[in-house]
Amino acid sequence: MKYEGYVIFNPQTQMFAKGGYSTINRWSKRPKIWRNIGHVKNHLAMYVNRAYNYVDGRQYCKLHISSIYDGCEVVDINTDQTVAKCEDILRLCAEKMADRYGYEIVKD
């Protein structure tokens, strides 16, 4: 029986994401396996950061898309096929937030 699973792979370094939100030791030869694509999207959504500014008493927000996962791919563990590019998932996540809340998107 095959289990559904996805990993984040960096082809440049040949390393896998370890998961979590650590600022150090983020990559490993042993991958973190997310059980469905929704969990991968939730993980990547942590890297769309909000920066709030106040102008004339009104709050404005800019979404900053982190470049940590540039060049990385989401790979299906059963087929070893790339399912999506991490940048595409991050961009779509930021666009949804921007549409919903009227935020501006900025690439770090």
N, C-alpha and C positions, 0 to 999 in steps of 0.2 A: 504494500500500500504506500503510495506516494503522499507526502505531506506538502501542502502549499507553503512556500517560503520565499523570501526575497532578501537580498543583501545589497549594500551600497559598496561599489568597487571603484577604486581609483586606478585606471589603466596606466597612468604615468609612474606611479610608485609601486604598483602591483600589491596594494594593501587594501584592507577592508575597514569600513567604519565600525567602531566598537559600540555605537549607540550612546545615549545620554547627552549631556550638555557640557562636557569637560572642555576646558580651554587648553589642556595639555594631554598628551598621550591619547589622541583621538583615533589613531589608526593602528591596525594589528594584522598579522598574518592569519589570525583566527577570526572569522566574521561573526558579527551579531546578526542573527536571523530573525526577521520580522515575519510573522505568520500570515499577514495579508497586506495588500498594497495600501490599504487605508492606514495601517500602522506606520508604514514608511512615510506616507504623506504627513501624518501627524508629527513624526520626528523631524522632518524637514521644515515644517511650519514653525518650529522653534527658532529657526534661523532667519525668519522675517521679523526684524526688530522694529518697534515703534519708537519714534522720537517726537515728543510733544513740545510745542512752542506756544507761548501766549502772546498775542498781539492785540492791543486795545481791549484787553479783558476777554478775548475770544480764544478758544483753544484750536490749534492747528496740529495736524499730525502728518509726519512723513514716514513711509515704510522703507526701511533700509534692508535690501536683500544681501545677505552675507555671501562672500565669494569663497567660503570654505569648501564648498562642494563643486566648484567649477571644474568641468572636465570629468566628473564622476558619473557613474551609471547605476541604475537600479537593475539588478540581474535576478532572473528567476532561477532558483537553485536546482530545479528539476530539468530545465532545458539548457541552462547556461547561456540563455539569450538575453540581450538587453531589452528591458521592458520600456524604460524611459530614461531620459537624461535628467539628472538632478536639477539642473538649471531650469528646465521646462516646468518641473513640478513646483519649484520655488516661485517662478514667475506667475504661474496660474494661481497659486495660493495668495500671492500679493495682490493680483488683479481682483480676486474675489473680495479680499478685505477692502481694497480701494473702492470697488463698486458699492459694497455694502455700507461703508462708513464715510466715503468721500475723501479718503486719504490720497496723498501724493506718493508715487513710488520713486525711490532713488536707489541706484545700484552702488554698493560699496566698492 
